[in-house]
Amino acid sequence: MTPETIFLICNSGVLPAWLLLAFAPNWSFTQRLVHQIWIPILLGSVYLAVLVMSPTMSEEGGFSTLDGVMMLFTSPSFALVGWVHYLVFDLFVGAWEVRDARRRSISHLFVVPCLVMTLMLGPIGLLAYLLLRFALTRAVTLDEAQ
């Protein structure tokens, strides 16, 4: 399977989970699919498989300099690994935002824009949610207890 095909499958495969978080956060199917370990395990397995089957890193590529990281992402396989990394962690953060808002009695309507930003802009969506959460609850801890 080509990196492009894997990209298309993974990229479109997470969209239903995001739609469930936005439009049916309390549905039992959302709880079973999005708030359990199955999607991270599946995407993590894809990540691992692509990483293991990818050609070795070039000597110029690496994680210690920006130029080195840029060299890594010139390879389709490493760009795919990076994208799957974003997909896994952004969805994990979005699911946490929904659960945290529910625990803190924050209206889901306020959370939906944060979810959209988390999907599209990762850390900015998390920042928006944390600012919303602080404004409404004065919570500064990431502890799950209120």
Buried (B, 14 or more C-beta within 10 A) or exposed (E): EEBEEBBEEBBEBBEEBBEBBBEEBEEEEBBEBBBEEEBBEBBBEBBEBBBEEBEEBEEEBEEEEEEBBEBBBEBBBBBBBBBBBEBBBBBBBBBBBBBBBEEEEBEBEBBBBBBBBBBEEBEEBBBBBBEBBEEBBEBEEEEEEE
